[in-house]
């Protein structure tokens, strides 16, 4: 027997320098554990330690042990240097001679500098196979085929990280993963130490396959764990291709059906069996496996050489019965579960975070200006933005932007042209339908949109039928029986519109489905209503019932004839909004409007009989106008400030969205005629900047001047730009609490100075700086009838304050200026003091919370001695002290027209308040001086109890 234990090596002292002697003593160990001789011969030949004749002598030996013995004989015969180099090769190629690692550590081998200067090449079959795998995976993962199947993109240029969350058995969060390397970490997020499989799941399109492709690319580039020598990637659908009686061994599965070693496959497979921890297996898309496979009931097969059905091999790999210790990563869509005993980790992909979305935008649109335009449009519409958390939909939407905007002027830039939500979802549908087309390099999808929809008509009808049935019953999860009843085929389920979810209350043992996104169900429901020629007018308009007040809904609106739109006058009390929390109905109505628009007729005429299409379009247009009229009639109205003011509800915003979706100028004109108010109040309507597009689409047909109040919504600069068609008619513009910046104010300045009809501008609580303040000053200079300016809680400093103060000084119309919560300081206060002197019209001024101290306060007090217009003056929450109080007292002895002076929460003591109280003996005009929150104690305040105009507490 040549096999010896390591113990005999311990007799070799570490200080011994006889490498020949070391090889002699360890001869039997080396003969037993050296299995790859060619690599040793190659290195000895390369460094001229062996001649060609020596190589031939070794090659003539009949067995592997004989070859090792002959190499040892030749090496020892050539002296110490060659023996030392022999040991050096074993040390440097540790992966090739892994069984000798313990021995090399025991002997403490340390090569000389001469030997370290020698080149060592790795011609080991395992290493060669690793190189081949890296080359193949690097090539396969370099490009990604786009979702539309029409182009290839560089993975490195397009891949963006997503939110990756570790979860427990019950999907409870265990924290986020910082990098893909942590996915394979042996300790992070482990649920079951005995489990073998890392299970990655998420919704369709969330990036599971892309994540695996990124892992492949990282491994091919040597950027993953250096200990991983093998990477085997399989798509689960491949296992469905085998017939029931097919069998093969694990070695055949890996080598014949994935990548075959160029050299000594037996040695490579033997290494894999000895070192399974050096392998990573990825299996993509368990949900795509067309089989009744039950992972918990598959028969065990522990022999890697015994043939078995490929599905049995898959199950035993996942369980660890085969290649226990190898890393296995399995992906599936949400709703697919695997037995807990197989799980090592459970990972949920959640898609793009806002930061990821910005990074992806930068990749898709390199031009910075274009990036901003795209992000503006996403921010303008929360529905599009929510879809963009899913990488698949994000790509579709971005390509939609590129397609529609470039179609406007032939430029890849993003001009201002219309993209409706229906446009986006039609493209989403087209892309998914095209996923069934060939994806090889030689076959690309070249079908037009019309051809795609015509070919997929049956699929669209089946999906629409189940979507409409669910909408009608407020159901969003469908049993397998319900899906089958709609004649949805197995192939339709693979398109990605529906995803599998465990049926609640049945222990997860029955399959159920839901649409990938609730808006997608609404879209298909609308598509069904348009496509199916058996749908009646009443059924077509059924989801619009939520628009009209109770009792007024469908009785009149379904009739094709209506009374002409006319001014409706006042109405009674406001009705409760019946549409609350029913956005899925609203989306169905919105998509119905988009699909029945004139622009979509070219597509739909290939799917719907012409007569049915005309009938449905006529019914929809008549209903839209009647619904708007009925809704406006039900809204509360009040006469205020010379305006007929109407408070619109969120339902009105949905109506505008639907009209905008039609892109029908006729519908817009009819809607405008139905707006019988001259003050439209849309506060707290949850409106976004995209809704400004819809509002403008209607209001630009409004022929009279109008006041528009959009306070407390979600508008931004993009929304301001979308309001441009309305500015020629707007006399009142209220845009407070809407995230508007200087860019939006610039648009206001450019537009409002053209028409010069503005009387009220409200921009409280936005993000306006001194730059924006200069634009507002220009508006004030140009609009001679501007009476109210509300700019509180912005970011205006002394510079902006001085510009505004100068404009106020020059205005002969301004009556009310609100600057609360800025930072104009003493310099800004001095400028406003100059504006106050002899001002003819200013009655209300708020400089509260502006960092004004004694110097600025005294300037204001002195200026008020020369002012007879101001009635209300707020100086709350500044830094005013007793010196300012003294100046104010002097002012009150002169100024008899000021009615309200608020000095709340300053630094005035009882001394200063006493001076103010004394001044009141000579002032009969002022109504109140509020000084609560200053530096005065309750007992000190008692002194002023008799002076009712002093409010201390």
LINLINRA-V937873 format. One line per field, one symbol per residue. ss: DSSP state (@ for helix, = for strand, . for the rest). phi: phi as a letter, one per 30 degrees, with the letter a starting at -180 (. if undefined). psi: psi as a letter, one per 30 degrees, with the letter a starting at -180 (. if undefined). Layout:
# LINLINRA-V937873
ss = ???
phi = ???
psi = ???
This chain:
# LINLINRA-V937873
ss = .....@@@@@@.......@@@@@@@.@@@@@@@....@@@@@@@@@.....@@@@@@@@....@@@@@@@@@@@@@@..@@@@@@@@@@@@@.....@@@@@@@@@@.....@@@@........@@@@@@@@@@@@@@@@@@===......===@@@@....=====.....====...@@@@@............======.....@@@@@@@@@@@@@.........======@@@@@@......=.@@@@@@.........@@@@@@@@@@.@@@======.@@@...................=.@@@@@@@@@@.......=======......@@@=========..@@@@@@@@@@@...@@@@@@@@@@@@@.@@@@@@...@@@@@@@@@@@@@@@@@@@...........@@@@@@@@@@@@@@..............@@@@@@@.@@@@@@@@@@@@@@@@....===@@@@@@....@@@@....=====........=====..@@@@@@@@@@@@@@.....@@@@.@@@@@@......@@@@.........................@@@@@@@@@@@@@..@@@@@@@.....@@@@@@@@@@@@@@@@@@@@@@@@@..====..=====..@@@@@@@@@@@@@..@@@@@@@@@@....===......=@@@@@@@@@@@......====....=..@@@@@@.@@@...=====......=@@@@@@@@@@@@@@....===....=..@@@@@@@@@@@@@.....===......=@@@@@@@@@@@@@.....===....=.@@@@@@@@@@@@.......===.......@@@@@@@@@@@.......===.......@@@@@@@@@@@@@.....===......=@@@@@@@@@@@@@.....===....=..@@@@@@@.....==..
phi = .cdbddddddddddddcddddddddcedddddcdcbcddddeddddcidccdddddddddddbdeddddddddddddcjddddddeddddddcdddbddceedddddidbdddddddddbcccdddddddddddddddddcdccddedicacbdeddcdbebdcbdbdeciddcjccdaddddcddcdidcbdddcccccbldeidjddddddddeddddciccedddcbbccbcddddddddecdbadeddedcdcbacddbhddddddddddbdddcbcbbcieddddacecddbdddbccdcddadedddedddddjdchdjddbbbcadejdbbeddddcbbbcccjddeddddddddddbdddddedddddddddbddddddddceeddddddddedddddddbicddcddbdbcddeddddedddddddddebddcbbdbdddddddddcedddddddddddededchcbbbddddddddiddedddddjdcbdbdddiciidcdbbbdebedddddddddddddddddddddeceddeddddejbdcecddddcbdddbdcidbdddcdddcdibdddddddddddddcdddcddddddcbeedddddddddddddeddddddddddddbadahicccbcdceddddddddddddhcdddddddddddcbcbccbdhchdcddddddddedddcddcdbcbccehbbdadddddddedcddcdcbbcbdhbhdcedddddeddddddchcdcbbcbdhbbccdddddddddddddcdcdcbbcbdhcbccdddddddddddeddcbdbbbcbeicbdiddddddddddddhddbdcbbccdhbidcedddddddddddcbbcdcbbcbdhcbdcddddddddddddcdccdcbbccdhcbdcedddddddddddcbccdcabcbdicdbdedddddcddcddcccb
psi = kfkllfeffffjkffkgjeeeeeeegeeeeeefjfjfeeeeeeeeeggfkleeeeeeeffkeleeeeeeeeeeeeefgaeeeeeeeeeeeeeieefhefgeeeeeefhkjlleeeffkkkkjgkeeeeeeeeeeeeeeeffelkklffgflkkkeeffkklljjkklaeggkkgllkflfefegkffkgkejfflfkjjklllkgfgeeeeeeeeeeeeegggakffjfkjjkkkefefffklegkllleeeeeefgdkkkfkieeeeeeeeeeiffgkkkkjkiefgjilgkjffgkkkjfkffkklkeeeeeefeefgekhkfkkkkklllkfkllkeffkelkkkkfakleeeeeeeeeeeiekeeeeeeeeeeeffjfeeeeeffjeeeeeeeeeeeeeeeffeggkfljlilkjleeeefeeeeeeeeffflkglffjlkgkleeeeeeegeeeeeeeeeeeeeeefghkfkkleeeeefghkleeeffffekkkkkkkfgggfkklllkekefeeeeeeeeeeeejffkleeeegeffffellkfgdfeeffkfklkkklkfalablklkjfgkhhfeeeeeeeeeeeeglefgeeeffffkkeeeeeeeeeeeeeeeeeeeeeeeefkklkkkhgkjkkjllfeeeeeeeeeeffhjeeeeeeeeffjhlgjjjhkhghklfffeeeeeeefffkfllkkkjgkhahlaeeeeeffefffffkfkjjhkighkaeeeeeeeeeeffeehgkfkjjhkhahkaeeeeeeeeeeeeejfgkfkjjglhahkaeeeeeeeeeeeefkgfkfkkjgkgahfaeeeeeefeeefjgkffjfkkjgkhghkaeeeeeeeeeeffhkgekekjkhkhahkafeeeeeeeeeffejgfkekjjhkhahkaeeeeeeeeefffgkfekekjjglgaiklefefffgefjffjje.
